[in-house]
Amino acid sequence: GGSVKDRIAIAMIEDAESRGLLKSTSTIIEPTSGNAGIGLAVACAVKGYKCICVMPDKTSMEKEKILTSLGAKVIRTPDTSADDPDGVFYISRKLAASIPDSIILQQFKNPINPLAHYHITAMEIFDQCDGEIDMIVIGVGSGGTMTGVGRKIKELLPNCTIVGVDPVGSFIAEPPILNETTLKYTEVEGIGHDYYPKTLDKSVVDYWIKVTDKESLHMARKLHREEGILCGSSTGSLMSGALEAARNLKEGQKCVVMFPDGVGNYLTKFVSDYWMESKDFLPRPNIFKHWWWDITVSNLSLARTETISLNMTCGELSSMLYSQGVDVLPCVDQNR
């Protein structure tokens, strides 16, 4: 599936199989920002299970296309809070209640999630670094990576500093004062929430760093162009946080940064200059030298738009359109 979530996907399925929770006719349902869903869909394709992924609207179309190509069904929900009845968690439970032989593996609650990272991911990092790690920088999506890797590394290397990176607009970081913002939304996918996942053990984190969407996306693009690392958006968040955190290290010390996924999931999002411009992450060049380009609508000197009412005759309407020099006028119901 191409992300750090592949490890937990197969682990959660094998755990459910060992406990007799899955049959050949089972449907696996999962609320996801995409990567865990893709990992599950890969495993379901191999094992013969049906898969339904419930994703928020902000999730990239690339992830949806990958899921459908794997045979999974995708259901979109509004980008709402965790407890919203139209959100991914409520809709997933509603589906599970109506589909026979269905199960939600619940990556945000399932203890197998952090255990997979504890036994597998953490040891991969430890072995590949020859046990020499002074700092590790991790983001929080489901919380499994932070909890599993953080616990194992702290057991093996008690003096290793664990740094958590949280997007501005998310409310996971500690102390709570770090989360003070008017933003309620983040463009970066896969990390950050308005709630605490049950799989998250905050005690493993030594300190938190907040990173803006703009910092994150520009850093991800910089990694593409200057390092040849084709990473996803949350990698930009983690690398930005790591550069700040690494200032606390001494020369020769080692910092590990977890890169969750690749660029293939975001080709129509932050990889695109047009998308970046539309979100105000890049300036919009006035290529055609329009005089009005940088003027806000509220500052334009516009003639007052006339409206038509439901009780006007066709003749009156025709005369008004002619006098205004327009083809269309808004119709207003004066009784509403």
Backbone torsions as a table, in degrees:
resi	resn	phi	psi	omega
1	GLY	NA	-15.2	173.3
2	GLY	84.5	20.3	179.0
3	SER	-145.1	171.2	178.4
4	VAL	-64.4	-17.3	-178.0
5	LYS	-77.6	-10.9	179.5
6	ASP	-59.8	-36.2	-177.4
7	ARG	-64.3	-42.0	-177.7
8	ILE	-76.3	-29.5	-177.7
9	ALA	-61.4	-53.2	-179.0
10	ILE	-67.9	-34.3	179.9
11	ALA	-65.3	-42.0	-179.5
12	MET	-68.1	-38.3	178.4
13	ILE	-66.7	-46.1	-179.7
14	GLU	-64.5	-34.3	175.9
15	ASP	-65.8	-44.2	178.9
16	ALA	-63.7	-37.9	177.1
17	GLU	-64.0	-43.4	-177.7
18	SER	-65.3	-24.3	179.7
19	ARG	-97.7	8.4	176.6
20	GLY	71.5	23.5	-177.3
21	LEU	-89.6	-10.1	-178.7
22	LEU	-119.5	138.0	174.4
23	LYS	-117.0	173.2	178.3
24	SER	-64.3	-23.1	-178.9
25	THR	-96.2	6.3	-172.6
26	SER	-70.7	150.1	172.2
27	THR	-114.6	125.0	176.8
28	ILE	-95.1	124.1	179.7
29	ILE	-112.8	137.5	-179.7
30	GLU	-148.1	126.0	168.5
31	PRO	-74.0	129.9	-170.8
32	THR	-157.0	153.3	170.0
33	SER	-90.5	5.4	171.1
34	GLY	128.2	-50.0	-171.9
35	ASN	-68.2	-44.5	176.6
36	ALA	-63.2	-38.6	178.1
37	GLY	-61.4	-41.7	178.8
38	ILE	-64.7	-43.5	177.1
39	GLY	-59.4	-42.9	178.3
40	LEU	-66.2	-40.5	-178.7
41	ALA	-64.5	-36.9	176.1
42	VAL	-61.2	-48.6	-179.6
43	ALA	-64.4	-40.0	179.1
44	CYS	-64.5	-38.0	178.8
45	ALA	-62.0	-39.5	-179.3
46	VAL	-74.5	-40.0	-173.3
47	LYS	-91.3	-11.5	175.7
48	GLY	90.9	11.8	177.1
49	TYR	-86.2	154.0	171.2
50	LYS	-82.7	151.8	-175.6
51	CYS	-137.2	132.2	174.2
52	ILE	-125.0	125.1	178.2
53	CYS	-111.9	127.8	179.0
54	VAL	-104.9	116.2	-172.2
55	MET	-127.3	147.1	175.2
56	PRO	-71.0	157.9	-176.2
57	ASP	-58.8	-31.3	-175.4
58	LYS	-70.8	-14.4	179.8
59	THR	-62.6	138.3	-173.4
60	SER	-62.2	151.4	176.4
61	MET	-66.0	-28.4	178.7
62	GLU	-59.6	-42.9	179.0
63	LYS	-63.3	-40.9	178.5
64	GLU	-62.6	-42.9	-179.1
65	LYS	-65.2	-38.7	176.8
66	ILE	-62.8	-44.1	-179.4
67	LEU	-61.9	-46.4	-178.8
68	THR	-67.6	-32.4	177.6
69	SER	-67.8	-23.7	176.7
70	LEU	-86.6	-0.3	178.4
71	GLY	93.1	3.7	179.8
72	ALA	-81.7	154.0	173.0
73	LYS	-97.4	137.1	-178.8
74	VAL	-114.5	130.3	175.0
75	ILE	-119.7	126.6	-179.1
76	ARG	-95.7	145.8	174.9
77	THR	-129.1	162.0	174.9
78	PRO	-62.6	158.3	176.1
79	ASP	-80.1	81.3	-173.9
80	THR	-114.9	177.6	177.9
81	SER	-69.9	164.6	-174.5
82	ALA	-61.3	-31.1	-176.0
83	ASP	-97.5	10.5	-179.2
84	ASP	-74.7	135.5	-179.5
85	PRO	-65.9	-13.6	176.0
86	ASP	-99.0	2.9	-175.5
87	GLY	-84.6	178.1	-172.6
88	VAL	-63.8	-35.8	-175.7
89	PHE	-73.0	-45.1	-179.9
90	TYR	-65.4	-45.3	-179.0
91	ILE	-63.3	-38.0	177.7
92	SER	-62.3	-44.6	179.0
93	ARG	-64.8	-38.0	178.8
94	LYS	-63.8	-41.8	177.8
95	LEU	-64.2	-44.5	-178.7
96	ALA	-62.0	-33.3	180.0
97	ALA	-72.1	-21.8	-175.4
98	SER	-106.0	-11.7	-177.1
99	ILE	-108.1	118.0	179.3
100	PRO	-60.8	147.4	177.2
101	ASP	56.8	32.5	178.6
102	SER	-104.0	156.3	-179.3
103	ILE	-147.5	140.4	171.4
104	ILE	-100.8	119.8	-178.7
105	LEU	-76.3	-18.7	169.1
106	GLN	55.8	68.0	179.4
107	GLN	-57.4	-26.7	-177.5
108	PHE	-79.9	-9.7	178.9
109	LYS	-125.4	-22.6	-170.9
110	ASN	-69.0	120.0	-179.3
111	PRO	-65.1	-18.6	177.9
112	ILE	-66.4	-27.1	178.4
113	ASN	-56.9	-63.0	178.6
114	PRO	-64.9	-30.6	179.4
115	LEU	-63.9	-36.6	178.0
116	ALA	-62.0	-42.4	178.9
117	HIS	-72.2	-32.0	178.3
118	TYR	-63.6	-47.3	-175.1
119	HIS	-85.1	-29.7	-172.2
120	ILE	-108.8	-66.3	-173.2
121	THR	-59.4	-47.1	-177.6
122	ALA	-60.9	-40.0	-178.8
123	MET	-72.5	-32.0	174.2
124	GLU	-59.7	-46.8	-179.6
125	ILE	-63.9	-47.4	-177.8
126	PHE	-60.0	-47.2	-177.3
127	ASP	-67.1	-42.5	-176.8
128	GLN	-70.9	-20.8	176.6
129	CYS	-99.0	9.4	-179.0
130	ASP	53.9	33.8	177.1
131	GLY	71.3	12.8	-178.7
132	GLU	-111.1	90.9	-179.8
133	ILE	-134.5	125.3	179.1
134	ASP	-102.3	-24.4	-179.5
135	MET	-152.9	142.9	174.1
136	ILE	-134.4	133.9	-174.8
137	VAL	-112.6	124.5	-172.5
138	ILE	-137.4	145.6	172.8
139	GLY	-100.1	172.4	-179.0
140	VAL	-122.7	114.4	170.0
141	GLY	-106.3	-85.1	173.5
142	SER	-80.4	-17.7	-177.4
143	GLY	95.5	-9.4	-175.6
144	GLY	-67.0	-42.5	-179.7
145	THR	-63.5	-47.9	-180.0
146	MET	-59.2	-47.8	-176.6
147	THR	-67.9	-50.6	-176.6
148	GLY	-66.7	-52.0	180.0
149	VAL	-66.7	-43.8	-178.2
150	GLY	-59.9	-45.9	-179.3
151	ARG	-63.7	-46.4	-176.6
152	LYS	-66.1	-44.8	-178.9
153	ILE	-65.1	-37.6	177.8
154	LYS	-65.3	-34.8	176.9
155	GLU	-67.0	-42.2	-177.1
156	LEU	-80.0	-36.4	-176.0
157	LEU	-134.2	80.6	-175.1
158	PRO	-56.9	-25.7	-177.7
159	ASN	-90.6	-1.1	178.0
160	CYS	-70.9	133.8	179.7
161	THR	-87.8	126.4	176.7
162	ILE	-101.7	119.3	-178.7
163	VAL	-110.0	127.5	175.7
164	GLY	-97.8	135.1	177.0
165	VAL	-111.9	129.9	-176.1
166	ASP	-132.9	132.3	179.7
167	PRO	-67.4	147.1	170.3
168	VAL	-64.0	128.0	-172.9
169	GLY	109.4	-14.4	173.0
170	SER	-97.2	162.8	-174.2
171	PHE	-128.2	34.2	-177.1
172	ILE	-93.1	-32.4	-172.7
173	ALA	-62.3	155.4	174.5
174	GLU	-123.8	144.5	-2.4
175	PRO	-72.3	162.4	-175.3
176	PRO	-55.7	-25.5	-179.4
177	ILE	-60.6	-25.4	178.1
178	LEU	-64.3	-24.3	-173.9
179	ASN	-92.6	3.5	-177.8
180	GLU	-69.6	117.5	-179.2
181	THR	-166.2	159.3	174.9
182	THR	-88.1	-10.3	-179.4
183	LEU	-72.5	139.6	177.6
184	LYS	-121.1	11.1	-169.5
185	TYR	-150.4	143.6	174.9
186	THR	-126.5	142.0	177.0
187	GLU	-82.6	-28.6	178.5
188	VAL	-64.0	132.0	-177.7
189	GLU	-96.2	146.7	168.6
190	GLY	95.4	-19.1	176.5
191	ILE	-131.9	151.2	177.7
192	GLY	92.7	136.1	-179.2
193	HIS	-150.6	169.2	172.0
194	ASP	-100.3	18.0	179.6
195	TYR	-151.2	169.3	178.7
196	TYR	-101.6	115.7	175.6
197	PRO	-60.3	143.0	-178.1
198	LYS	-67.3	-20.1	179.3
199	THR	-82.6	-3.6	-176.2
200	LEU	-88.9	122.9	173.3
201	ASP	-105.8	99.7	-176.1
202	LYS	-69.6	-17.5	-175.8
203	SER	-66.3	-17.7	-179.7
204	VAL	-79.9	-13.6	-175.6
205	VAL	-87.5	127.8	177.7
206	ASP	-78.5	-41.9	173.3
207	TYR	-162.3	165.2	-174.8
208	TRP	-115.6	151.2	173.7
209	ILE	-128.7	132.5	177.2
210	LYS	-95.3	140.1	-178.5
211	VAL	-134.0	136.4	-180.0
212	THR	-79.6	161.5	174.9
213	ASP	-57.7	-44.5	-176.5
214	LYS	-61.4	-46.2	176.8
215	GLU	-58.0	-45.6	-175.4
216	SER	-62.8	-49.7	-174.3
217	LEU	-70.9	-37.4	176.4
218	HIS	-67.2	-36.6	177.8
219	MET	-66.1	-41.8	178.4
220	ALA	-60.8	-43.7	178.3
221	ARG	-65.4	-35.3	177.8
222	LYS	-65.6	-40.1	177.4
223	LEU	-63.1	-36.6	176.3
224	HIS	-60.9	-52.1	-167.2
225	ARG	-82.5	-30.0	-175.3
226	GLU	-104.5	-22.7	-177.7
227	GLU	-117.9	-10.1	-177.7
228	GLY	69.1	21.7	178.9
229	ILE	-98.4	108.0	-175.5
230	LEU	-86.1	79.2	-172.9
231	CYS	-100.8	169.2	176.0
232	GLY	-89.0	-178.0	-173.1
233	SER	-67.6	-40.3	-177.7
234	SER	-68.2	-24.1	174.0
235	THR	-61.6	-37.2	176.1
236	GLY	-60.7	-39.4	176.8
237	SER	-61.9	-48.5	-175.5
238	LEU	-67.3	-38.5	179.3
239	MET	-68.7	-38.7	176.9
240	SER	-61.6	-44.8	177.9
241	GLY	-64.7	-38.1	-178.9
242	ALA	-65.5	-39.2	179.5
243	LEU	-63.8	-36.3	176.7
244	GLU	-70.7	-45.0	-177.4
245	ALA	-66.9	-34.9	-175.3
246	ALA	-66.2	-14.7	175.9
247	ARG	-63.3	-20.2	179.7
248	ASN	-85.9	-4.1	-179.1
249	LEU	-89.7	157.3	175.5
250	LYS	-93.2	161.4	179.2
251	GLU	-58.1	132.6	179.0
252	GLY	93.7	-13.2	177.9
253	GLN	-77.6	156.7	-173.1
254	LYS	-111.5	134.4	177.1
255	CYS	-120.0	126.7	177.1
256	VAL	-102.7	131.9	177.7
257	VAL	-117.8	126.3	179.7
258	MET	-80.7	118.0	176.8
259	PHE	-100.0	106.1	-169.7
260	PRO	-69.6	-38.3	-176.6
261	ASP	-155.0	-174.8	-174.7
262	GLY	-110.6	178.1	-172.5
263	VAL	-72.9	-21.1	-174.3
264	GLY	-58.1	-22.4	-179.8
265	ASN	-82.7	-2.3	-168.6
266	TYR	-136.1	24.6	-173.8
267	LEU	-63.3	-30.3	179.0
268	THR	-95.6	4.4	179.1
269	LYS	-110.1	-116.5	-168.8
270	PHE	-66.3	-15.3	175.6
271	VAL	-68.7	-28.5	-177.0
272	SER	-84.6	127.1	175.2
273	ASP	-61.4	-37.3	-179.1
274	TYR	-62.7	-42.3	178.4
275	TRP	-65.1	-43.8	179.2
276	MET	-61.3	-39.6	177.7
277	GLU	-66.2	-41.4	-177.9
278	SER	-64.9	-25.2	179.7
279	LYS	-98.8	7.5	-179.6
280	ASP	65.5	26.2	174.5
281	PHE	-91.3	-14.5	172.6
282	LEU	-132.9	149.6	176.0
283	PRO	-66.8	149.3	177.6
284	ARG	-94.7	109.4	-178.5
285	PRO	-70.0	136.9	178.7
286	ASN	-87.2	74.2	-172.3
287	ILE	-60.6	-39.5	-174.8
288	PHE	-97.3	10.7	174.9
289	LYS	56.5	40.6	176.4
290	HIS	-66.0	134.3	-178.3
291	TRP	-67.0	-25.9	-174.4
292	TRP	-93.0	2.3	-168.5
293	TRP	-54.8	-45.5	-174.5
294	ASP	-101.9	12.5	179.6
295	ILE	-96.8	130.9	177.5
296	THR	-71.8	152.7	-179.0
297	VAL	-58.7	-36.6	-178.8
298	SER	-64.7	-21.1	-179.2
299	ASN	-99.1	0.3	177.5
300	LEU	-78.3	141.6	176.5
301	SER	-88.5	91.3	-176.6
302	LEU	-108.9	142.1	176.3
303	ALA	-68.3	147.4	-179.7
304	ARG	-66.0	131.3	179.7
305	THR	-80.2	125.2	176.3
306	GLU	-78.8	151.3	177.0
307	THR	-120.8	157.2	176.1
308	ILE	-110.2	155.3	-179.6
309	SER	-112.4	165.2	-176.1
310	LEU	-67.8	-22.5	-176.2
311	ASN	-94.9	9.0	177.1
312	MET	-76.5	148.6	176.4
313	THR	-83.2	164.6	178.6
314	CYS	-63.5	-34.8	178.5
315	GLY	-65.0	-44.0	178.5
316	GLU	-63.1	-40.3	179.2
317	LEU	-63.9	-44.2	-179.5
318	SER	-62.1	-42.2	179.3
319	SER	-64.2	-40.4	-179.2
320	MET	-66.7	-42.3	178.0
321	LEU	-61.2	-40.9	-179.2
322	TYR	-66.5	-44.4	-178.1
323	SER	-67.8	-31.4	179.6
324	GLN	-83.4	-17.0	-178.8
325	GLY	70.4	34.0	-178.0
326	VAL	-130.0	164.5	177.6
327	ASP	-99.8	-18.8	-174.3
328	VAL	-137.5	140.5	172.0
329	LEU	-136.4	146.2	178.4
330	PRO	-71.3	141.1	177.7
331	CYS	-102.8	129.1	-176.8
332	VAL	-117.9	129.2	174.6
333	ASP	-84.4	107.0	-175.1
334	GLN	-66.5	-15.6	-178.0
335	ASN	-87.9	-1.6	-177.0
336	ARG	-111.6	NA	NA
